[in-house]
Structures are given as C-alpha cells and as structure tokens.
Amino acid sequence: MNATPAQAVLAIRDLVIEFDADGSRGSSTTVVDHVNLELGFGEILALVGESGSGKSLTARAVLGLLPDGAQARGLIQLGGQQVLGADEATLNQLRGTRAAMVFQEPQTALNPVQKVGWQIAQALRAHGKISRADARVRAIDLLRMVEIPEPERRVDWYPHQLSGGQKQRVVIALALSGSPDLLIADEPTTALDVTVQAEILQLLRNLRDRSGTAILLITHNMGVVADIADRVLVMRSGRVVEQQSVFDLFATPRESYTQALLAAVPRLPEADQPKPVVALIDSEGDAQVPPILRFDAASIVYPARLGNKEFRAVDQVSLTVQAGEVVGLVGESGSGKTTLGRAALGVIRASSGIVAFDGTDLGKISAANLRGLRKGMALIHQDPAASLDPRRTVGQSVGEPLEVHRFATGALLRNRVGELLESVRLPKSFAHRAPGELSGGQRQRVALARALALGPRLLVADEPTSALDVSVQADVLSLFADLREEYNFACLFISHDLAVVNQVADRVAVLRSGELVEEGPAAEVFSSPRQDYTQQLVAAVPVPDPRRQRAGRERESLVPDLTVAV
C-alpha cells in the first residue's frame, strides 16, 4: 500500500538535515539529503541501512527531537499538520497523540525507582486530565493490550521485576498511552532473544491489525523486515537508494547496495544439509586431545541476599572446548550463557563440579596463579564503546595488556600494537585516535586486537556482533574467521543470534534455565534439532525471505508454546 497525501499518517517531502560543522551557519555537513516518504494507516514501513545512513535522524525529525546543532528543512506532516518549524507547545501536543517513539533499550526508557503503572499514569496525565483511579484502570488496560500477564498485579511492579520482553511491552504501552496514529519503533528487538523478539513482532502486528496504527520500523535486522514490513526504504549516506514492497525488494533488489545488504545476512542451514564437521587433531595426529576448557557437572549458585532467594544459574553442565575450536552458547536470557562465560575466565567459581582451563581446575587455584593463567584468556565484550576507555588512545588500549603483563615497552610495544592493528585490518595510524573517532565496526576491531595482544589460547566472546549493522557484522565475522586461522585460539561464542553462531561455530550448546538441553555440530543442531526447546528457538529466527517467513509463521502458530511467558 502506498498512501496518497490525503490518506497519509506521515508525509515527508525533501527533508534535509544538516549539522553546523564549526558552530556557525557558514559551514555545514548534510546527514539527511532530500528524503521523501509516505506512510498510511495500518501500514508498516521499514527504514534500513548502515549506521550513519540517516535512519534514526529522519525518525527523530518526525517528533521534533533532533540533537543540538542540527538544522532541518523541507516538509514533515503528521496527519496533515506541519512539524518542521512548529513551536514547542505544538510539538508537545503532537508527541504521544499523533506519533510516539518505542526505543531500542527499555532499560534506559523506564525509571528504575518508579512502578510501571505510575509511569504509565504520568504519560496519561501528560495527554490530558485524568483521575488517579481512572489512570490506574487505563494503565491496566494498556498492559493487557500489550499482553503483559496478570496486568492487575504487575501494574504495581518495578521495572527490575520484569523480564526484558516484558519491559519492552511496558515501553510500547507507554507509547500507546496517547492513542497515536503512528508508532516509531527504533530497533525495538535488537537486545532481545529470538523467542522474545518473535513475540514483540507479533504484538506489533496485532496492534496494527486491531487499531490501524501505522509503524515506522528502524532496524538492521533483515529477517525482522521480512517478517513484519509491508514496504522497505533503503538509506545510504543520508539518501534513499531504493524503495519497494517487501516482497519485491527481497526477490529483485534493484540497487547493488541493497543486494550487498541482503547478501551479508547470515542464514541458518536448510534441513538435512549440515556442513561438514572436521575432526580436531593434535600435531601427532591423534583425534583425541585434552580440551582447552572443560566444564564437568559444573553448577553455579548465587547465594541468597537482600531478601532474595538463592539462584541456581548453571545446573550440572558438562561441556568441552578443544584447541582451535569455536563452541557457540545459545539460549534465552537467564539461561546461564554469560554465567558460563564468566566461569570460564575464572571471574566466578563453580559451586560444585569442575571448570578447568588447560587442565587446571579454576576452583582450586590461588588468586596469584589465576592471574598468571589469565594471560592465556581474553574477553570480547558486547559493546566495545563501553569496554574501551574514552580517555585513552586506541594504541594505549591495545597495548595495555602487554604493559600490565610486562611483555613489551617502548618501541617494541609500539611495533606490536601496530602489528595487532594491521592484523584486524586497521592502519597503524589508528593507534593515535580516540575510541570516539571510530565507527562501531572499527571499535569492535580494536577490541579484537586488544583481546589478541597476549596470544590467548581461549577467547570468550559475549554477543560480539549484536550491536552491529548487518554489513559491518559480516566484515567482523569474516575477520574473526581469518584471525582464528592465524592465531588458532579456542572460543566460547555467546550469542542470541543463531544464524551468526551457525556461521562461526563448530559445535553449539543450547542452554535453558541453566541446564544443557542439546549439544552437537552447529549445522546439525540447527538443521535437525532434537529437543522441543531447540526446535522452538530455531523456528523463532526470522528468515530473510518474506514469503517463506510468513508461511512459516502461520505453520508455527499451530505449535504449542513451550516457553515461559515473557
């Protein structure tokens, strides 16, 4: 459906957004360049493109929420009312009633010290006078609308008492408090597990179908686009390069940039088509070699504190990682993935059982000896921006492990830092830059270089590509494969993206509520999962093909739900 101006909930004409380069009007940088789009009632339009393409700025301009220094011109109409140039009072009337925003990270969108019902009531009062009793009733109705279980009870809960999926539902309820015609959803599922993501997407479809709400979806997940969008608008460097229906775009993308985006999307294997599994052998040719990392009936229990009961995060897990092998850990939030990763690094100790690195039981080693062992371990964080000190140069961050462990100083240190940067496909000159001067993909390359500084035998990668655009993710995964071949490290690869795990891992371990429910070669597990839980995880992964995805969703709607409500 392509809305005419009279039908359009949102109409954008020749939108240009510029930033003053030096704080004056005389010099500026164009970041959104003559964008045109229309969105009709009940329509879902996906905005896709790499970071810096102008997607989020275009969406923020709709609500008059551009950052300081940004200047916009052109036409933006919400329900026929001009947004650009409107005063703050007019914008406040439009925000929440004509259009509302659903943010990427619900944890930052909700006040942690206020009950969710109170926060929804405050949003209701912002749109008009309402009594406390009526606000509570309406808050419960909104929570029921977004399918929060037991809304009469959970209206009095704090955000920390809710799961990630439930918090995102509360954020959507807040956005719906003013009954807007348009929802702007900025990466609403990026931080969610595949099963929770599937439920949030179903919720958005239900809202569209029940109320005719239009949705402007900003995402880098092409599987999500295939699942939910009616039309797709592709942006690059501030310009619209292609706009088609979702079916036509995936079947016959016209532009080479769109073709490259779709080609970069990782995919799960087809059923009964597992990739070959190569046996791991040592230098003597023996197929059986001691593992670099071994979990033997390992359990990890967090003790009771501050009125909370003890929590068994990992329960009797047995798993090995051989030299040079990549083992993927998958499962929903709370399944124990990150806890196992921390145990592998000796950050936390097993309550029972064994966690051994290179034959040494980490539960029985002294702190001094553990520090020595950690020279052979490294961690890659999910968010490189948070793991790199913004006050230090790239060279200082990469070289820090070498200095701490007294491996190199002076010219030798500078040469080694340059070699590490080149190994992750960055110029040596980047050593003088600050992390803030780099893109997300470049920062993740720096994080890889830092992790490899001491030549570790084991890497623990915790969601290392979840925050990256699909094309940047493809580059980082290709780099990861090259570095693995060069350094021959073992890796525990933690991710909620099953297609990414399939691309990088030799074997995969599936966790649920701290228990290992299935383990085997990655392609075999993903193409022919044995356990019901694994089958449901695989079925929840959106396929980057709208026809297959929607046909599969209809089939899966007949399968009983096996997960705890989110």
C-alpha positions as CSV (number, residue, x, y, z in Angstrom):
1,M,0.0,0.0,0.0
2,N,1.3,3.5,-1.0
3,A,-0.6,6.2,0.8
4,T,-1.7,9.3,-1.0
5,P,-1.1,12.6,0.8
6,A,-4.7,12.8,1.9
7,Q,-4.5,9.3,3.4
8,A,-1.0,9.6,4.8
9,V,-0.4,9.4,8.6
10,L,3.1,10.7,7.8
11,A,4.3,12.5,4.8
12,I,7.9,13.7,4.3
13,R,9.0,15.8,1.4
14,D,12.6,16.9,0.5
15,L,13.8,16.5,4.1
16,V,17.3,17.8,4.5
17,I,19.1,17.7,7.9
18,E,22.5,19.4,8.3
19,F,24.9,19.8,11.2
20,D,26.9,23.0,11.7
21,A,30.5,21.9,11.2
22,D,32.1,24.5,13.4
23,G,29.1,26.0,15.3
24,S,28.4,28.6,12.6
25,R,25.9,28.7,9.8
26,G,28.7,29.2,7.2
27,S,29.8,25.6,7.2
28,S,27.6,22.5,7.5
29,T,27.5,18.8,6.9
30,T,24.5,17.2,5.3
31,V,23.4,14.0,7.0
32,V,19.9,13.5,5.5
33,D,19.7,14.5,1.9
34,H,16.2,15.1,0.3
35,V,14.4,12.2,1.8
36,N,10.8,11.5,0.7
37,L,8.4,9.0,2.1
38,E,4.7,8.5,2.9
39,L,3.1,6.1,5.4
40,G,-0.6,5.2,5.5
41,F,-2.9,4.0,8.3
42,G,-2.2,0.3,9.1
43,E,1.0,0.2,7.1
44,I,4.4,-0.9,8.3
45,L,7.4,0.8,6.6
46,A,10.9,-0.4,7.4
47,L,13.8,2.0,7.3
48,V,17.1,0.1,6.7
49,G,20.7,0.9,6.1
50,E,24.0,1.1,7.9
51,S,24.9,3.3,10.9
52,G,25.2,6.9,9.7
53,S,22.7,6.4,6.9
54,G,20.3,8.8,8.4
55,K,17.6,6.4,9.5
56,S,17.3,7.5,13.2
57,L,17.7,11.2,12.4
58,T,14.9,11.0,9.9
59,A,12.6,9.3,12.5
60,R,13.6,11.8,15.3
61,A,12.8,14.7,13.0
62,V,9.2,13.5,12.8
63,L,8.8,14.2,16.6
64,G,11.0,17.4,16.5
65,L,13.7,15.6,18.6
66,L,16.8,16.5,16.6
67,P,20.0,16.9,18.6
68,D,21.6,20.3,19.2
69,G,23.4,21.7,16.2
70,A,21.0,20.0,13.7
71,Q,19.1,22.1,11.2
72,A,16.2,20.7,9.2
73,R,14.3,21.9,6.2
74,G,11.6,20.5,4.0
75,L,8.1,19.2,4.8
76,I,7.1,16.8,7.6
77,Q,3.4,16.4,8.1
78,L,1.7,14.3,10.8
79,G,-1.9,13.9,9.9
80,G,-1.6,16.9,7.7
81,Q,0.0,19.1,10.4
82,Q,3.4,20.6,9.7
83,V,6.1,19.5,12.2
84,L,9.2,21.4,11.0
85,G,9.1,24.9,12.3
86,A,6.4,24.2,14.9
87,D,6.8,25.7,18.3
88,E,7.4,23.5,21.4
89,A,3.8,23.7,22.6
90,T,2.5,22.4,19.2
91,L,5.1,19.6,19.2
92,N,4.1,18.6,22.7
93,Q,0.5,18.2,21.5
94,L,1.7,16.0,18.6
95,R,4.1,13.8,20.6
96,G,2.3,10.9,22.1
97,T,-1.1,11.6,20.4
98,R,-0.2,11.8,16.7
99,A,3.1,9.9,16.9
100,A,5.1,8.1,19.7
101,M,8.5,6.5,19.9
102,V,9.4,3.0,21.0
103,F,13.1,3.0,21.9
104,Q,15.7,0.2,21.4
105,E,16.7,-0.3,25.1
106,P,13.8,-0.4,27.5
107,Q,16.1,-0.5,30.5
108,T,17.0,3.2,29.8
109,A,13.5,4.2,28.8
110,L,11.9,3.2,32.1
111,N,12.5,4.8,35.5
112,P,14.0,2.1,37.8
113,V,12.6,3.6,41.0
114,Q,9.0,4.1,39.9
115,K,6.4,1.4,39.4
116,V,5.4,0.7,35.8
117,G,1.8,1.7,36.5
118,W,2.8,5.0,37.9
119,Q,5.0,5.7,34.8
120,I,2.1,4.9,32.5
121,A,-0.3,7.1,34.6
122,Q,2.2,10.0,34.3
123,A,2.1,9.6,30.5
124,L,-1.7,9.6,30.6
125,R,-1.7,12.8,32.6
126,A,0.6,14.4,30.1
127,H,-2.1,14.0,27.4
128,G,-5.0,15.4,29.5
129,K,-6.7,15.5,32.9
130,I,-7.4,12.1,34.4
131,S,-8.1,11.0,37.9
132,R,-5.8,8.7,39.8
133,A,-8.3,5.9,39.8
134,D,-9.1,6.2,36.1
135,A,-5.4,6.4,35.3
136,R,-4.8,3.1,37.1
137,V,-7.7,1.4,35.2
138,R,-6.3,2.7,31.9
139,A,-2.8,1.6,32.8
140,I,-4.0,-1.9,33.5
141,D,-5.9,-1.8,30.1
142,L,-2.8,-0.8,28.3
143,L,-0.7,-3.5,30.0
144,R,-3.4,-6.0,28.9
145,M,-3.3,-4.6,25.4
146,V,0.4,-5.3,25.1
147,E,-0.2,-8.8,26.6
148,I,1.5,-8.4,29.9
149,P,0.5,-11.4,32.1
150,E,-1.6,-10.6,35.2
151,P,-1.7,-6.8,34.5
152,E,-3.7,-6.1,37.6
153,R,-0.8,-7.4,39.7
154,R,2.2,-6.3,37.5
155,V,0.9,-2.7,37.3
156,D,2.5,-2.3,40.8
157,W,5.8,-3.9,39.8
158,Y,9.1,-2.1,39.3
159,P,11.0,-2.5,36.0
160,H,13.6,-4.7,37.6
161,Q,10.9,-7.3,38.4
162,L,10.1,-7.7,34.7
163,S,11.9,-9.7,32.0
164,G,13.5,-7.9,29.0
165,G,10.5,-8.8,26.8
166,Q,8.0,-7.5,29.5
167,K,10.0,-4.2,29.8
168,Q,9.8,-3.7,26.1
169,R,6.0,-4.3,26.3
170,V,5.7,-1.7,29.0
171,V,7.6,0.8,26.8
172,I,5.1,0.0,24.0
173,A,2.2,0.6,26.5
174,L,3.7,4.0,27.3
175,A,3.9,4.8,23.6
176,L,0.2,3.8,23.2
177,S,-1.0,5.9,26.2
178,G,-1.9,8.8,23.9
179,S,-3.5,6.5,21.2
180,P,-1.1,7.7,18.5
181,D,-1.7,7.1,14.8
182,L,2.0,6.4,14.3
183,L,4.5,4.3,16.2
184,I,8.1,4.9,15.5
185,A,10.0,1.8,16.6
186,D,13.8,2.3,16.7
187,E,15.5,-1.1,16.8
188,P,12.8,-2.4,19.2
189,T,14.1,-6.1,19.2
190,T,17.9,-5.7,18.9
191,A,18.6,-6.6,22.5
192,L,16.0,-9.4,22.7
193,D,16.3,-13.2,22.4
194,V,14.8,-14.7,19.3
195,T,11.7,-16.1,21.0
196,V,11.0,-12.8,22.8
197,Q,11.7,-10.9,19.5
198,A,9.1,-13.1,17.8
199,E,6.5,-12.2,20.4
200,I,7.2,-8.5,20.2
201,L,6.9,-8.6,16.4
202,Q,3.6,-10.5,16.8
203,L,2.4,-7.8,19.3
204,L,3.2,-5.0,16.8
205,R,1.3,-6.8,14.1
206,N,-1.7,-7.3,16.4
207,L,-1.6,-3.6,17.3
208,R,-1.6,-2.7,13.6
209,D,-4.4,-5.1,12.8
210,R,-6.6,-4.0,15.8
211,S,-6.3,-0.3,15.7
212,G,-4.9,0.6,12.3
213,T,-1.7,2.0,13.9
214,A,1.0,2.8,11.3
215,I,4.5,1.7,12.2
216,L,7.8,3.2,11.1
217,L,10.3,0.5,11.9
218,I,14.0,1.3,12.1
219,T,16.1,-1.9,12.1
220,H,19.3,-3.5,10.7
221,N,17.8,-7.0,11.0
222,M,16.6,-8.0,7.6
223,G,14.9,-11.1,9.0
224,V,12.7,-8.7,11.1
225,V,12.0,-6.7,7.9
226,A,10.9,-9.8,6.0
227,D,8.7,-10.8,8.9
228,I,6.7,-7.6,9.5
229,A,7.2,-4.9,6.9
230,D,4.8,-4.0,4.1
231,R,7.3,-1.7,2.3
232,V,11.1,-1.1,2.7
233,L,13.0,2.1,2.3
234,V,16.8,1.6,2.0
235,M,19.1,4.5,3.0
236,R,22.7,5.1,2.5
237,S,24.8,8.2,3.4
238,G,21.6,10.2,4.1
239,R,19.9,9.4,0.7
240,V,17.1,7.0,-0.2
241,V,18.7,4.5,-2.6
242,E,15.7,2.1,-3.1
243,Q,12.1,1.8,-2.0
244,Q,9.9,-1.3,-2.8
245,S,7.3,-3.6,-1.4
246,V,8.9,-6.1,1.0
247,F,8.3,-9.0,-1.4
248,D,9.7,-7.2,-4.4
249,L,12.8,-5.9,-2.6
250,F,13.8,-9.3,-1.3
251,A,13.0,-11.0,-4.6
252,T,14.5,-8.5,-7.0
253,P,16.6,-5.8,-5.3
254,R,17.5,-3.2,-7.9
255,E,20.4,-1.4,-6.4
256,S,23.8,-3.0,-5.8
257,Y,23.9,-1.6,-2.2
258,T,20.6,-3.4,-1.4
259,Q,21.9,-6.6,-3.0
260,A,25.0,-6.4,-0.8
261,L,22.9,-5.8,2.4
262,L,20.9,-8.9,1.7
263,A,23.9,-11.0,0.7
264,A,25.5,-10.1,4.1
265,V,22.6,-11.6,6.2
266,P,23.7,-14.8,8.0
267,R,21.3,-17.7,7.5
268,L,20.6,-20.9,9.2
269,P,21.2,-24.1,7.3
270,E,18.4,-25.8,5.4
271,A,17.1,-29.0,6.9
272,D,19.2,-32.1,6.2
273,Q,22.0,-30.0,4.7
274,P,24.6,-30.0,7.6
275,K,28.0,-28.5,6.8
276,P,31.0,-31.0,7.1
277,V,32.5,-31.4,10.5
278,V,36.3,-31.5,10.6
279,A,37.8,-33.7,13.4
280,L,40.2,-31.8,15.7
281,I,43.7,-33.4,15.8
282,D,46.9,-32.6,17.5
283,S,50.4,-32.4,16.0
284,E,50.8,-36.2,16.5
285,G,47.6,-36.9,14.5
286,D,45.5,-38.2,17.4
287,A,41.8,-37.4,17.2
288,Q,41.5,-37.1,21.0
289,V,43.3,-34.2,22.6
290,P,42.9,-32.6,26.0
291,P,40.4,-29.7,25.9
292,I,41.4,-26.1,26.5
293,L,38.2,-25.6,28.5
294,R,36.2,-28.2,30.4
295,F,33.0,-28.0,32.4
296,D,32.4,-31.2,34.3
297,A,29.0,-31.3,36.1
298,A,29.5,-27.6,36.9
299,S,26.9,-25.8,38.9
300,I,26.9,-22.1,39.9
301,V,24.5,-20.9,42.6
302,Y,24.2,-17.3,43.6
303,P,23.6,-17.1,47.4
304,A,20.5,-15.5,49.0
305,R,21.0,-11.9,49.7
306,L,18.9,-8.8,50.4
307,G,15.8,-10.8,50.8
308,N,16.2,-12.7,47.5
309,K,16.3,-16.5,47.5
310,E,19.4,-18.3,46.2
311,F,19.5,-18.6,42.4
312,R,20.9,-21.6,40.5
313,A,22.2,-20.0,37.4
314,V,24.0,-23.1,36.0
315,D,23.0,-26.6,36.8
316,Q,25.2,-29.7,36.2
317,V,26.7,-28.5,32.9
318,S,29.3,-30.7,31.2
319,L,30.9,-29.3,28.1
320,T,34.4,-29.1,26.5
321,V,36.1,-26.7,24.1
322,Q,39.1,-28.1,22.2
323,A,42.1,-26.2,21.0
324,G,41.2,-24.1,17.9
325,E,37.5,-25.0,18.3
326,V,34.6,-22.5,18.4
327,V,31.7,-23.6,20.6
328,G,28.5,-21.5,20.4
329,L,26.4,-20.9,23.5
330,V,22.7,-20.1,22.7
331,G,19.6,-19.8,24.8
332,E,17.2,-17.2,26.1
333,S,18.1,-14.5,28.7
334,G,18.6,-16.2,32.1
335,S,19.7,-19.5,30.5
336,G,23.2,-19.2,32.0
337,K,25.2,-18.3,28.9
338,T,27.1,-15.3,30.3
339,T,27.5,-17.0,33.7
340,L,29.3,-19.9,32.0
341,G,31.5,-17.4,30.1
342,R,32.5,-15.7,33.4
343,A,33.2,-19.0,35.0
344,A,35.5,-19.9,32.0
345,L,37.5,-16.8,32.8
346,G,37.7,-17.6,36.5
347,V,35.7,-14.4,37.3
348,I,33.2,-16.6,39.3
349,R,33.9,-20.0,40.7
350,A,31.7,-23.1,40.4
351,S,29.6,-24.0,43.5
352,S,30.1,-27.7,42.6
353,G,31.7,-29.7,39.8
354,I,34.8,-28.6,37.8
355,V,35.6,-25.7,35.5
356,A,39.2,-26.3,34.1
357,F,41.3,-24.2,31.8
358,D,44.2,-26.1,30.1
359,G,43.9,-28.9,32.6
360,T,43.9,-26.6,35.7
361,D,40.8,-26.6,38.0
362,L,40.0,-22.9,38.3
363,G,38.1,-23.6,41.6
364,K,41.2,-24.8,43.4
365,I,43.9,-22.3,42.1
366,S,45.2,-19.4,44.1
367,A,44.5,-15.8,43.1
368,A,48.1,-15.3,42.2
369,N,48.2,-18.3,40.0
370,L,44.9,-17.4,38.4
371,R,46.4,-14.1,37.3
372,G,49.1,-16.0,35.6
373,L,46.6,-18.3,33.8
374,R,44.6,-15.3,32.6
375,K,47.5,-14.4,30.2
376,G,46.0,-17.2,28.1
377,M,42.4,-16.0,28.3
378,A,40.7,-13.0,26.8
379,L,37.2,-11.5,26.7
380,I,35.4,-9.7,23.9
381,H,32.5,-7.6,25.2
382,Q,29.2,-6.9,23.5
383,D,29.7,-3.2,23.5
384,P,33.2,-2.1,22.5
385,A,32.3,1.5,23.3
386,A,31.8,0.6,26.9
387,S,35.0,-1.6,27.1
388,L,37.4,1.0,25.7
389,D,38.4,3.9,27.9
390,P,37.4,7.1,26.0
391,R,40.3,8.9,27.7
392,R,42.9,6.6,26.2
393,T,44.1,6.3,22.6
394,V,43.5,3.2,20.6
395,G,47.2,2.4,20.9
396,Q,47.1,2.7,24.7
397,S,44.1,0.4,25.0
398,V,45.5,-2.2,22.7
399,G,48.9,-2.1,24.4
400,E,47.6,-2.2,27.9
401,P,47.7,-6.0,28.3
402,L,51.3,-6.0,27.1
403,E,52.3,-3.4,29.6
404,V,50.3,-5.0,32.5
405,H,52.0,-8.3,32.0
406,R,55.3,-6.7,31.1
407,F,55.6,-8.3,27.7
408,A,56.8,-5.1,25.9
409,T,57.6,-1.4,26.4
410,G,58.8,1.5,24.3
411,A,59.5,0.9,20.6
412,L,58.8,-2.9,21.0
413,L,55.3,-2.1,22.4
414,R,54.5,0.4,19.6
415,N,55.6,-2.0,17.0
416,R,53.5,-4.8,18.5
417,V,50.4,-2.5,18.7
418,G,50.9,-1.6,15.0
419,E,51.1,-5.3,14.1
420,L,47.9,-6.1,16.1
421,L,46.0,-3.2,14.4
422,E,47.1,-4.4,11.0
423,S,46.0,-8.0,11.9
424,V,42.4,-6.7,12.4
425,R,42.6,-4.7,9.1
426,L,43.1,-1.3,10.6
427,P,46.0,1.1,9.7
428,K,48.8,1.6,12.2
429,S,47.9,5.3,12.3
430,F,44.7,4.4,14.2
431,A,46.9,4.0,17.3
432,H,46.8,7.7,17.8
433,R,43.0,8.0,17.6
434,A,40.4,8.1,20.4
435,P,37.7,5.5,20.5
436,G,35.1,8.2,19.9
437,E,36.6,8.9,16.5
438,L,35.9,5.3,15.3
439,S,32.8,3.6,13.9
440,G,31.1,0.7,15.7
441,G,32.8,-1.8,13.5
442,Q,36.2,-0.2,13.9
443,R,35.8,-0.2,17.7
444,Q,35.0,-3.9,17.6
445,R,38.2,-4.5,15.6
446,V,40.1,-2.6,18.2
447,A,38.5,-4.8,20.9
448,L,39.6,-7.9,18.9
449,A,43.2,-6.5,18.6
450,R,43.3,-5.9,22.4
451,A,42.0,-9.4,23.1
452,L,44.7,-11.0,20.9
453,A,47.5,-8.9,22.4
454,L,48.9,-11.8,24.5
455,G,48.1,-14.5,22.0
456,P,45.4,-16.2,24.2
457,R,44.5,-19.8,23.9
458,L,40.9,-19.1,24.8
459,L,38.6,-16.2,23.8
460,V,35.2,-15.7,25.4
461,A,33.1,-13.6,23.0
462,D,29.9,-12.3,24.7
463,E,27.5,-11.1,22.0
464,P,30.3,-9.5,20.0
465,T,28.3,-8.5,16.9
466,S,24.7,-7.9,18.3
467,A,25.1,-4.1,18.1
468,L,26.5,-4.0,14.6
469,D,24.8,-3.4,11.3
470,V,24.4,-6.4,9.0
471,S,27.2,-5.5,6.6
472,V,29.6,-4.5,9.4
473,Q,28.7,-7.7,11.2
474,A,29.6,-9.7,8.1
475,D,33.0,-7.9,7.9
476,V,33.7,-8.6,11.6
477,L,32.7,-12.3,11.3
478,S,34.9,-12.7,8.2
479,L,37.8,-11.1,10.2
480,F,37.1,-13.4,13.1
481,A,37.4,-16.4,10.8
482,D,40.8,-15.1,9.5
483,L,42.1,-14.4,13.0
484,R,41.0,-17.8,14.2
485,E,43.1,-19.4,11.4
486,E,46.1,-17.2,12.2
487,Y,46.1,-17.4,16.0
488,N,44.4,-20.9,16.4
489,F,42.6,-19.8,19.5
490,A,39.6,-21.7,21.0
491,C,36.5,-19.7,21.6
492,L,33.3,-19.8,23.6
493,F,31.0,-17.7,21.5
494,I,27.9,-16.4,23.3
495,S,25.0,-15.1,21.2
496,H,21.3,-15.0,20.9
497,D,21.7,-14.8,17.1
498,L,21.5,-18.4,16.0
499,A,22.4,-17.6,12.4
500,V,25.6,-15.9,13.5
501,V,26.5,-18.9,15.7
502,N,25.9,-21.2,12.8
503,Q,28.3,-19.2,10.7
504,V,31.2,-19.1,13.2
505,A,30.8,-22.2,15.5
506,D,31.9,-25.8,15.0
507,R,29.6,-27.0,17.8
508,V,26.7,-25.4,19.6
509,A,25.4,-25.9,23.1
510,V,21.8,-25.0,23.9
511,L,21.0,-23.8,27.4
512,R,17.7,-23.4,29.1
513,S,17.3,-22.2,32.7
514,G,20.9,-23.2,33.5
515,E,20.7,-26.7,32.0
516,L,22.4,-28.0,28.9
517,V,19.5,-29.4,26.8
518,E,21.2,-30.1,23.5
519,E,24.7,-30.1,22.1
520,G,26.3,-31.1,18.8
521,P,27.7,-29.9,15.5
522,A,26.2,-26.4,14.8
523,A,24.7,-27.2,11.4
524,E,23.3,-30.5,12.6
525,V,21.7,-28.9,15.7
526,F,20.2,-26.0,13.7
527,S,19.0,-28.0,10.7
528,S,17.7,-31.0,12.6
529,P,17.2,-30.0,16.3
530,R,16.2,-33.0,18.5
531,Q,14.8,-31.2,21.5
532,D,11.5,-29.3,21.5
533,Y,13.1,-26.2,23.1
534,T,15.8,-26.1,20.4
535,Q,13.1,-26.5,17.7
536,Q,11.2,-23.5,19.1
537,L,14.4,-21.4,19.2
538,V,15.1,-22.2,15.5
539,A,11.5,-21.6,14.5
540,A,11.6,-18.2,16.1
541,V,14.5,-17.0,14.0
542,P,13.1,-14.7,11.2
543,V,14.0,-15.9,7.7
544,P,15.3,-13.2,5.4
545,D,12.6,-14.1,2.8
546,P,9.2,-12.6,3.4
547,R,7.2,-15.4,1.6
548,R,8.9,-18.2,3.5
549,Q,8.9,-16.3,6.8
550,R,5.2,-15.6,6.7
551,A,4.3,-19.1,5.6
552,G,6.4,-20.5,8.3
553,R,4.8,-18.2,10.9
554,E,1.4,-19.4,10.0
555,R,2.5,-23.0,10.5
556,E,4.2,-22.3,13.8
557,S,1.1,-20.6,15.1
558,L,-0.3,-24.1,15.4
559,V,2.6,-25.4,17.6
560,P,2.1,-25.3,21.4
561,D,4.1,-22.6,23.2
562,L,6.8,-24.2,25.3
563,T,8.5,-21.1,26.9
564,V,7.7,-19.2,30.0
565,A,5.7,-16.1,29.3
566,V,7.8,-13.0,28.6
